[in-house]
Amino acid sequence: MTNSIIIIRGNHLDKVSEIFECFKYNDLDQDRAFENVDKFNEYLFDNYSEFANREIALRGLWVDNGWTIISDPEMVDTVDDEALLRLSNKLNSEVQTFIIQTTSGSFGFAKYDKIKQRHFFSTDAEVTDNFGSPLTEEQGLNLNEKVFVDDILKLANNFGIDLEGKSGNSFIVKQLGYNDEMKKELEQFKQAQTNQTTDTKKPWWKIW
C-alpha cells in the first residue's frame, strides 16, 4: 500500500497553477477526470513512472471536507520541506503531508503553517525524525517505532481527511511539466551521477 498525500486547508482548485509552481512544475493543461477513486488511483499509479521518464509529473487532485488533496505517487513532493513551506506561505494556509509505504515500512506525517511545526517519519521500525511537539490529534496513536497503516489513516481522519478518497466522487489527474529551474537541477544531478560512475571505473591505484 502506498499513499503519499499533501493536504491544504481550503478549496484551492482555482489556484492549481500557483500550487504546483511551488514544486517547480508547469501545468500542461492536459487533465483527466474520474468519478471513481479506484479507477483514478489505477490510472495514476499505473502511469506515473512512464510519464516521469518523459519529464512529466502525474499528480492526483481532489477536494474533500474543506481540504484540497494532492496525491503524489512519486513520493517526492511530500518530502520537499522548502516547497511545502513556500506553499503554506503563498496560500497563507495550513499544509500537511501523510506518507504510507508498506513495502519499505515507511510512515510519516508533517504539518506546516508558515513554519514547519511538526514532522514525524519512521522507516523499517526505526524513527528517523520526530520534530516538534505532538499534536492533540496524535493522542492514542502509535506515532513511534510501532507505527503502522491504521495510525496514519486514523491521524488523517482526526483532521477530517479520508486519505483513501472513498468519500469523494470527483478526481483529477494533472500532467505537469518541469520548469527551467527543475530541469537545470536534474541536469546537474545527472552530470554528477555520470562523473561518479566515471570515477568508479578508474583503476584502484588511480587517485586523480
LODOSE-386540 format. One record per atom (N, C-alpha, C): atom name; x, y, z; residue number from 0; residue in one letter. Coordinates in steps of 0.2 Angstrom, whole numbers, always signed. Layout:
N
   site      px      py      pz   pos   code
     CA       X       Y       Z   NUM      A
...
***
This chain:
208
   site      px      py      pz   pos   code
      N      +4      -6      +0     0      M
     CA      +0      +0      +0     0      M
      C      +4      +6      +0     0      M
      N      +3     +11      -5     1      T
     CA      +7     +17      -5     1      T
      C      +2     +23      -5     1      T
      N      +2     +27      +0     2      N
     CA      -1     +34      +0     2      N
      C      +4     +39      +1     2      N
      N      +4     +44      -3     3      S
     CA      +9     +50      -2     3      S
      C      +5     +56      -4     3      S
      N      +2     +59      +2     4      I
     CA      -3     +64      +1     4      I
      C      -1     +71      +4     4      I
      N      -3     +76      +0     5      I
     CA      -2     +83      +3     5      I
      C      -9     +86      +4     5      I
      N     -10     +89      +9     6      I
     CA     -17     +92     +10     6      I
      C     -16     +99     +12     6      I
      N     -21    +103      +9     7      I
     CA     -20    +111     +10     7      I
      C     -27    +113     +13     7      I
      N     -27    +116     +18     8      R
     CA     -34    +119     +21     8      R
      C     -37    +123     +16     8      R
      N     -43    +122     +14     9      G
     CA     -47    +126     +10     9      G
      C     -48    +123      +3     9      G
      N     -52    +126      -1    10      N
     CA     -53    +124      -8    10      N
      C     -49    +128     -12    10      N
      N     -43    +126     -15    11      H
     CA     -39    +130     -19    11      H
      C     -38    +127     -26    11      H
      N     -44    +125     -29    12      L
     CA     -44    +122     -36    12      L
      C     -43    +128     -41    12      L
      N     -44    +134     -39    13      D
     CA     -44    +140     -43    13      D
      C     -36    +142     -43    13      D
      N     -32    +139     -39    14      K
     CA     -25    +141     -38    14      K
      C     -20    +135     -40    14      K
      N     -23    +131     -44    15      V
     CA     -19    +125     -45    15      V
      C     -12    +126     -48    15      V
      N     -12    +131     -53    16      S
     CA      -5    +133     -56    16      S
      C      +0    +136     -51    16      S
      N      -3    +140     -46    17      E
     CA      +1    +143     -41    17      E
      C      +4    +137     -36    17      E
      N      -1    +132     -35    18      I
     CA      +1    +127     -30    18      I
      C      +7    +123     -33    18      I
      N      +7    +121     -39    19      F
     CA     +12    +117     -42    19      F
      C     +18    +121     -44    19      F
      N     +18    +127     -45    20      E
     CA     +24    +132     -46    20      E
      C     +28    +131     -40    20      E
      N     +25    +130     -34    21      C
     CA     +29    +130     -28    21      C
      C     +34    +124     -28    21      C
      N     +32    +119     -32    22      F
     CA     +36    +112     -33    22      F
      C     +40    +112     -40    22      F
      N     +40    +118     -43    23      K
     CA     +44    +119     -49    23      K
      C     +41    +115     -55    23      K
      N     +34    +115     -55    24      Y
     CA     +31    +112     -61    24      Y
      C     +27    +117     -65    24      Y
      N     +26    +116     -71    25      N
     CA     +21    +120     -75    25      N
      C     +15    +115     -77    25      N
      N      +9    +118     -76    26      D
     CA      +3    +115     -78    26      D
      C      +2    +114     -85    26      D
      N      +2    +108     -88    27      L
     CA      +2    +107     -95    27      L
      C      -6    +107     -98    27      L
      N     -10    +108     -93    28      D
     CA     -17    +109     -95    28      D
      C     -20    +103     -99    28      D
      N     -18     +97     -97    29      Q
     CA     -20     +91    -100    29      Q
      C     -23     +86     -95    29      Q
      N     -28     +88     -92    30      D
     CA     -31     +84     -86    30      D
      C     -35     +78     -88    30      D
      N     -36     +73     -84    31      R
     CA     -40     +68     -85    31      R
      C     -45     +68     -78    31      R
      N     -51     +67     -80    32      A
     CA     -56     +67     -74    32      A
      C     -59     +60     -73    32      A
      N     -60     +59     -66    33      F
     CA     -63     +52     -64    33      F
      C     -68     +54     -59    33      F
      N     -73     +49     -59    34      E
     CA     -78     +49     -54    34      E
      C     -77     +44     -49    34      E
      N     -73     +39     -51    35      N
     CA     -72     +33     -46    35      N
      C     -65     +33     -44    35      N
      N     -64     +32     -37    36      V
     CA     -57     +33     -34    36      V
      C     -53     +27     -36    36      V
      N     -56     +21     -37    37      D
     CA     -52     +15     -39    37      D
      C     -49     +16     -46    37      D
      N     -53     +19     -51    38      K
     CA     -50     +20     -57    38      K
      C     -45     +26     -58    38      K
      N     -47     +31     -53    39      F
     CA     -42     +36     -53    39      F
      C     -35     +34     -50    39      F
      N     -35     +30     -45    40      N
     CA     -29     +28     -42    40      N
      C     -25     +23     -47    40      N
      N     -29     +19     -50    41      E
     CA     -26     +14     -55    41      E
      C     -23     +18     -61    41      E
      N     -26     +23     -64    42      Y
     CA     -23     +27     -69    42      Y
      C     -16     +30     -66    42      Y
      N     -17     +33     -60    43      L
     CA     -11     +37     -58    43      L
      C      -5     +33     -56    43      L
      N      -6     +27     -53    44      F
     CA      -1     +23     -51    44      F
      C      +2     +18     -56    44      F
      N      -2     +17     -61    45      D
     CA      +0     +13     -67    45      D
      C      +4     +17     -72    45      D
      N      +3     +24     -72    46      N
     CA      +6     +28     -77    46      N
      C     +11     +33     -75    46      N
      N     +12     +34     -69    47      Y
     CA     +16     +40     -66    47      Y
      C     +24     +38     -68    47      Y
      N     +26     +32     -68    48      S
     CA     +33     +31     -70    48      S
      C     +35     +32     -77    48      S
      N     +30     +30     -81    49      E
     CA     +31     +31     -89    49      E
      C     +31     +38     -90    49      E
      N     +27     +42     -87    50      F
     CA     +27     +49     -88    50      F
      C     +33     +53     -86    50      F
      N     +35     +50     -80    51      A
     CA     +41     +53     -77    51      A
      C     +47     +52     -81    51      A
      N     +48     +47     -85    52      N
     CA     +53     +46     -90    52      N
      C     +53     +51     -95    52      N
      N     +47     +54     -96    53      R
     CA     +46     +59    -102    53      R
      C     +47     +66     -98    53      R
      N     +49     +66     -92    54      E
     CA     +49     +73     -88    54      E
      C     +42     +76     -88    54      E
      N     +38     +72     -86    55      I
     CA     +31     +74     -85    55      I
      C     +29     +71     -78    55      I
      N     +27     +75     -73    56      A
     CA     +24     +73     -67    56      A
      C     +17     +72     -67    56      A
      N     +14     +66     -65    57      L
     CA      +7     +65     -64    57      L
      C      +5     +66     -56    57      L
      N      +0     +70     -55    58      R
     CA      -2     +71     -48    58      R
      C     -10     +71     -48    58      R
      N     -12     +68     -43    59      G
     CA     -19     +67     -42    59      G
      C     -22     +73     -38    59      G
      N     -28     +75     -39    60      L
     CA     -31     +81     -36    60      L
      C     -38     +80     -34    60      L
      N     -40     +82     -28    61      W
     CA     -47     +82     -27    61      W
      C     -48     +86     -21    61      W
      N     -55     +88     -19    62      V
     CA     -57     +92     -13    62      V
      C     -61     +88      -9    62      V
      N     -60     +88      -3    63      D
     CA     -65     +84      +2    63      D
      C     -65     +88      +9    63      D
      N     -71     +89     +11    64      N
     CA     -72     +91     +18    64      N
      C     -68     +97     +20    64      N
      N     -67    +102     +15    65      G
     CA     -64    +108     +16    65      G
      C     -56    +108     +15    65      G
      N     -54    +103     +12    66      W
     CA     -46    +102     +11    66      W
      C     -45    +101      +3    66      W
      N     -40    +104      +1    67      T
     CA     -38    +102      -6    67      T
      C     -32     +96      -5    67      T
      N     -33     +91      -9    68      I
     CA     -29     +85      -8    68      I
      C     -25     +83     -14    68      I
      N     -19     +82     -13    69      I
     CA     -14     +80     -19    69      I
      C     -11     +74     -18    69      I
      N     -12     +69     -22    70      S
     CA      -9     +63     -22    70      S
      C      -2     +63     -26    70      S
      N      +3     +61     -23    71      D
     CA     +10     +61     -26    71      D
      C     +13     +54     -26    71      D
      N     +12     +51     -32    72      P
     CA     +14     +44     -32    72      P
      C     +21     +43     -32    72      P
      N     +25     +48     -34    73      E
     CA     +32     +48     -34    73      E
      C     +35     +49     -27    73      E
      N     +31     +51     -22    74      M
     CA     +34     +52     -16    74      M
      C     +40     +57     -15    74      M
      N     +40     +62     -19    75      V
     CA     +45     +67     -19    75      V
      C     +43     +74     -17    75      V
      N     +37     +76     -18    76      D
     CA     +34     +82     -16    76      D
      C     +32     +82      -9    76      D
      N     +30     +76      -6    77      T
     CA     +28     +76      +1    77      T
      C     +34     +76      +6    77      T
      N     +40     +76      +3    78      V
     CA     +46     +77      +7    78      V
      C     +50     +83      +6    78      V
      N     +48     +87      +2    79      D
     CA     +51     +93      +0    79      D
      C     +49     +99      +5    79      D
      N     +53     +99     +10    80      D
     CA     +52    +104     +15    80      D
      C     +51    +112     +12    80      D
      N     +56    +113      +8    81      E
     CA     +56    +120      +6    81      E
      C     +50    +122      +2    81      E
      N     +48    +117      -3    82      A
     CA     +42    +118      -7    82      A
      C     +36    +119      -3    82      A
      N     +35    +114      +2    83      L
     CA     +29    +114      +6    83      L
      C     +29    +121     +11    83      L
      N     +34    +123     +13    84      L
     CA     +34    +130     +16    84      L
      C     +32    +135     +12    84      L
      N     +35    +135      +6    85      R
     CA     +33    +140      +1    85      R
      C     +25    +140      -1    85      R
      N     +23    +134      -1    86      L
     CA     +16    +133      -2    86      L
      C     +12    +136      +3    86      L
      N     +13    +134      +9    87      S
     CA     +10    +137     +15    87      S
      C     +10    +144     +15    87      S
      N     +15    +147     +14    88      N
     CA     +16    +155     +14    88      N
      C     +12    +158      +8    88      N
      N     +13    +155      +2    89      K
     CA     +10    +158      -4    89      K
      C      +2    +158      -3    89      K
      N      -1    +152      +0    90      L
     CA      -8    +152      +0    90      L
      C     -11    +154      +7    90      L
      N      -6    +156     +12    91      N
     CA      -7    +158     +18    91      N
      C     -12    +153     +22    91      N
      N     -10    +147     +21    92      S
     CA     -14    +141     +23    92      S
      C     -10    +136     +26    92      S
      N     -13    +132     +30    93      E
     CA     -10    +126     +33    93      E
      C      -9    +120     +28    93      E
      N      -4    +117     +29    94      V
     CA      -2    +112     +24    94      V
      C      +0    +106     +28    94      V
      N      -2    +100     +26    95      Q
     CA      +0     +94     +30    95      Q
      C      +2     +88     +25    95      Q
      N      +6     +84     +27    96      T
     CA      +8     +78     +22    96      T
      C      +7     +71     +26    96      T
      N      +5     +66     +23    97      F
     CA      +4     +60     +26    97      F
      C      +8     +55     +21    97      F
      N     +12     +50     +24    98      I
     CA     +15     +45     +20    98      I
      C     +14     +38     +22    98      I
      N     +12     +34     +18    99      I
     CA     +11     +26     +20    99      I
      C     +14     +23     +14    99      I
      N     +20     +19     +16   100      Q
     CA     +23     +15     +11   100      Q
      C     +25      +8     +14   100      Q
      N     +20      +3     +13   101      T
     CA     +21      -3     +17   101      T
      C     +27      -8     +15   101      T
      N     +29      -7      +8   102      T
     CA     +34     -11      +6   102      T
      C     +41     -10     +10   102      T
      N     +42      -3     +11   103      S
     CA     +48      -1     +14   103      S
      C     +47      +0     +22   103      S
      N     +41      -1     +24   104      G
     CA     +39      +0     +31   104      G
      C     +40      +8     +33   104      G
      N     +38     +12     +28   105      S
     CA     +39     +19     +29   105      S
      C     +32     +23     +31   105      S
      N     +32     +27     +36   106      F
     CA     +26     +30     +38   106      F
      C     +28     +37     +40   106      F
      N     +25     +42     +38   107      G
     CA     +26     +49     +40   107      G
      C     +20     +54     +40   107      G
      N     +22     +59     +44   108      F
     CA     +17     +65     +44   108      F
      C     +20     +71     +46   108      F
      N     +18     +77     +43   109      A
     CA     +21     +83     +44   109      A
      C     +15     +89     +44   109      A
      N     +17     +94     +47   110      K
     CA     +12    +100     +47   110      K
      C     +16    +106     +46   110      K
      N     +14    +110     +42   111      Y
     CA     +17    +117     +40   111      Y
      C     +11    +122     +41   111      Y
      N     +13    +128     +44   112      D
     CA      +8    +133     +44   112      D
      C     +13    +140     +45   112      D
      N     +15    +142     +39   113      K
     CA     +20    +147     +38   113      K
      C     +27    +145     +40   113      K
      N     +27    +140     +45   114      I
     CA     +34    +137     +48   114      I
      C     +32    +130     +48   114      I
      N     +38    +126     +49   115      K
     CA     +37    +119     +50   115      K
      C     +36    +118     +57   115      K
      N     +30    +115     +59   116      Q
     CA     +28    +114     +65   116      Q
      C     +29    +107     +68   116      Q
      N     +28    +102     +64   117      R
     CA     +28     +95     +66   117      R
      C     +31     +91     +60   117      R
      N     +35     +86     +62   118      H
     CA     +37     +81     +57   118      H
      C     +39     +75     +60   118      H
      N     +36     +69     +58   119      F
     CA     +37     +63     +61   119      F
      C     +38     +58     +55   119      F
      N     +44     +54     +55   120      F
     CA     +45     +49     +50   120      F
      C     +48     +43     +53   120      F
      N     +46     +37     +51   121      S
     CA     +48     +31     +53   121      S
      C     +49     +26     +47   121      S
      N     +55     +23     +47   122      T
     CA     +56     +18     +42   122      T
      C     +59     +11     +45   122      T
      N     +56      +6     +43   123      D
     CA     +59      -1     +45   123      D
      C     +59      -1     +52   123      D
      N     +54      +1     +56   124      A
     CA     +53      +1     +63   124      A
      C     +58      +5     +67   124      A
      N     +60     +10     +63   125      E
     CA     +65     +15     +67   125      E
      C     +63     +22     +65   125      E
      N     +62     +26     +71   126      V
     CA     +60     +33     +70   126      V
      C     +66     +37     +68   126      V
      N     +66     +40     +62   127      T
     CA     +72     +44     +59   127      T
      C     +71     +51     +60   127      T
      N     +65     +54     +61   128      D
     CA     +63     +61     +63   128      D
      C     +57     +61     +67   128      D
      N     +58     +66     +72   129      N
     CA     +52     +67     +77   129      N
      C     +53     +74     +79   129      N
      N     +51     +79     +74   130      F
     CA     +52     +86     +76   130      F
      C     +46     +89     +78   130      F
      N     +46     +93     +83   131      G
     CA     +40     +97     +86   131      G
      C     +37     +93     +91   131      G
      N     +32     +97     +94   132      S
     CA     +28     +94     +99   132      S
      C     +22     +90     +96   132      S
      N     +20     +84     +99   133      P
     CA     +15     +80     +97   133      P
      C      +8     +84     +97   133      P
      N      +4     +83     +92   134      L
     CA      -2     +87     +92   134      L
      C      -8     +83     +95   134      L
      N     -13     +87     +97   135      T
     CA     -19     +84    +100   135      T
      C     -22     +78     +96   135      T
      N     -22     +79     +90   136      E
     CA     -24     +73     +85   136      E
      C     -20     +67     +86   136      E
      N     -14     +67     +88   137      E
     CA     -10     +61     +89   137      E
      C     -11     +57     +95   137      E
      N     -15     +59     +99   138      Q
     CA     -16     +56    +106   138      Q
      C     -20     +49    +104   138      Q
      N     -17     +44    +108   139      G
     CA     -19     +37    +107   139      G
      C     -17     +33    +101   139      G
      N     -12     +36     +97   140      L
     CA     -10     +33     +91   140      L
      C      -2     +31     +92   140      L
      N      +0     +26     +88   141      N
     CA      +7     +24     +89   141      N
      C     +11     +28     +84   141      N
      N     +12     +34     +85   142      L
     CA     +17     +38     +81   142      L
      C     +24     +37     +85   142      L
      N     +26     +31     +84   143      N
     CA     +33     +29     +87   143      N
      C     +36     +24     +82   143      N
      N     +40     +20     +85   144      E
     CA     +43     +14     +81   144      E
      C     +38      +9     +79   144      E
      N     +32      +9     +82   145      K
     CA     +27      +4     +81   145      K
      C     +22      +6     +76   145      K
      N     +23     +12     +73   146      V
     CA     +18     +15     +69   146      V
      C     +16     +10     +63   146      V
      N     +10     +10     +61   147      F
     CA      +8      +6     +55   147      F
      C      +2     +10     +51   147      F
      N      +0      +7     +46   148      V
     CA      -5     +10     +42   148      V
      C     -11     +13     +45   148      V
      N     -14      +9     +50   149      D
     CA     -20     +12     +53   149      D
      C     -19     +18     +57   149      D
      N     -13     +19     +60   150      D
     CA     -11     +25     +64   150      D
      C     -11     +31     +59   150      D
      N      -8     +31     +53   151      I
     CA      -8     +36     +49   151      I
      C     -15     +38     +46   151      I
      N     -19     +33     +45   152      L
     CA     -26     +34     +42   152      L
      C     -30     +37     +47   152      L
      N     -29     +35     +54   153      K
     CA     -33     +37     +59   153      K
      C     -31     +45     +61   153      K
      N     -25     +46     +60   154      L
     CA     -22     +53     +61   154      L
      C     -26     +57     +56   154      L
      N     -25     +56     +50   155      A
     CA     -29     +60     +45   155      A
      C     -36     +60     +46   155      A
      N     -39     +55     +48   156      N
     CA     -46     +55     +50   156      N
      C     -48     +60     +55   156      N
      N     -43     +61     +60   157      N
     CA     -44     +65     +66   157      N
      C     -44     +73     +63   157      N
      N     -41     +74     +57   158      F
     CA     -41     +80     +54   158      F
      C     -47     +81     +49   158      F
      N     -51     +76     +49   159      G
     CA     -57     +76     +44   159      G
      C     -55     +74     +37   159      G
      N     -49     +70     +37   160      I
     CA     -47     +68     +30   160      I
      C     -48     +61     +29   160      I
      N     -50     +59     +23   161      D
     CA     -51     +52     +21   161      D
      C     -45     +51     +16   161      D
      N     -39     +49     +18   162      L
     CA     -33     +48     +13   162      L
      C     -35     +44      +7   162      L
      N     -39     +39      +8   163      E
     CA     -41     +34      +3   163      E
      C     -46     +37      -2   163      E
      N     -49     +43      -1   164      G
     CA     -53     +46      -6   164      G
      C     -60     +42      -7   164      G
      N     -62     +38      -2   165      K
     CA     -68     +34      -3   165      K
      C     -74     +39      -3   165      K
      N     -73     +44      +1   166      S
     CA     -79     +49      +1   166      S
      C     -80     +54      -4   166      S
      N     -75     +54      -9   167      G
     CA     -75     +58     -15   167      G
      C     -79     +55     -21   167      G
      N     -81     +60     -26   168      N
     CA     -83     +57     -32   168      N
      C     -81     +61     -38   168      N
      N     -76     +65     -37   169      S
     CA     -73     +70     -42   169      S
      C     -66     +70     -41   169      S
      N     -62     +67     -46   170      F
     CA     -55     +67     -45   170      F
      C     -52     +69     -52   170      F
      N     -46     +72     -51   171      I
     CA     -42     +75     -57   171      I
      C     -35     +72     -57   171      I
      N     -32     +70     -63   172      V
     CA     -25     +69     -64   172      V
      C     -22     +74     -68   172      V
      N     -17     +77     -65   173      K
     CA     -14     +83     -68   173      K
      C      -8     +81     -72   173      K
      N      -6     +83     -78   174      Q
     CA      +0     +82     -81   174      Q
      C      +4     +89     -80   174      Q
      N     +10     +88     -77   175      L
     CA     +14     +94     -75   175      L
      C     +21     +93     -78   175      L
      N     +23     +99     -82   176      G
     CA     +30     +99     -84   176      G
      C     +35    +102     -79   176      G
      N     +41    +100     -80   177      Y
     CA     +46    +103     -76   177      Y
      C     +48    +110     -78   177      Y
      N     +49    +115     -74   178      N
     CA     +51    +121     -76   178      N
      C     +58    +122     -77   178      N
      N     +61    +127     -79   179      D
     CA     +68    +128     -81   179      D
      C     +72    +127     -75   179      D
      N     +70    +129     -69   180      E
     CA     +74    +128     -63   180      E
      C     +75    +121     -62   180      E
      N     +70    +117     -62   181      M
     CA     +70    +110     -61   181      M
      C     +74    +106     -66   181      M
      N     +73    +108     -72   182      K
     CA     +77    +105     -77   182      K
      C     +84    +106     -76   182      K
      N     +86    +112     -74   183      K
     CA     +93    +113     -73   183      K
      C     +96    +109     -67   183      K
      N     +92    +108     -62   184      E
     CA     +94    +104     -56   184      E
      C     +95     +97     -58   184      E
      N     +90     +94     -62   185      L
     CA     +90     +87     -65   185      L
      C     +97     +86     -69   185      L
      N     +98     +91     -73   186      E
     CA    +104     +90     -77   186      E
      C    +110     +90     -73   186      E
      N    +111     +94     -68   187      Q
     CA    +116     +94     -63   187      Q
      C    +117     +88     -60   187      Q
      N    +111     +85     -58   188      F
     CA    +111     +79     -54   188      F
      C    +114     +73     -59   188      F
      N    +111     +73     -65   189      K
     CA    +113     +68     -70   189      K
      C    +121     +68     -71   189      K
      N    +123     +75     -72   190      Q
     CA    +130     +76     -73   190      Q
      C    +135     +73     -67   190      Q
      N    +132     +74     -61   191      A
     CA    +136     +72     -55   191      A
      C    +136     +64     -55   191      A
      N    +130     +61     -57   192      Q
     CA    +130     +54     -57   192      Q
      C    +135     +51     -62   192      Q
      N    +135     +54     -68   193      T
     CA    +140     +52     -73   193      T
      C    +147     +53     -71   193      T
      N    +149     +58     -68   194      N
     CA    +155     +59     -65   194      N
      C    +157     +54     -60   194      N
      N    +152     +52     -56   195      Q
     CA    +153     +47     -51   195      Q
      C    +155     +40     -54   195      Q
      N    +151     +39     -59   196      T
     CA    +152     +32     -62   196      T
      C    +158     +32     -66   196      T
      N    +160     +38     -69   197      T
     CA    +167     +38     -72   197      T
      C    +173     +37     -67   197      T
      N    +172     +40     -61   198      D
     CA    +177     +39     -56   198      D
      C    +178     +32     -54   198      D
      N    +172     +28     -53   199      T
     CA    +172     +22     -51   199      T
      C    +175     +17     -56   199      T
      N    +176     +19     -62   200      K
     CA    +179     +15     -67   200      K
      C    +187     +15     -67   200      K
      N    +189     +20     -63   201      K
     CA    +197     +21     -63   201      K
      C    +200     +15     -60   201      K
      N    +206     +13     -61   202      P
     CA    +210      +8     -58   202      P
      C    +211     +10     -51   202      P
      N    +211      +5     -46   203      W
     CA    +211      +6     -39   203      W
      C    +217     +11     -37   203      W
      N    +222     +10     -41   204      W
     CA    +228     +14     -39   204      W
      C    +228     +21     -42   204      W
      N    +223     +23     -46   205      K
     CA    +222     +30     -48   205      K
      C    +219     +34     -43   205      K
      N    +222     +40     -41   206      I
     CA    +219     +44     -36   206      I
      C    +218     +51     -39   206      I
      N    +219     +52     -46   207      W
     CA    +217     +58     -49   207      W
      C    +212     +57     -54   207      W
***
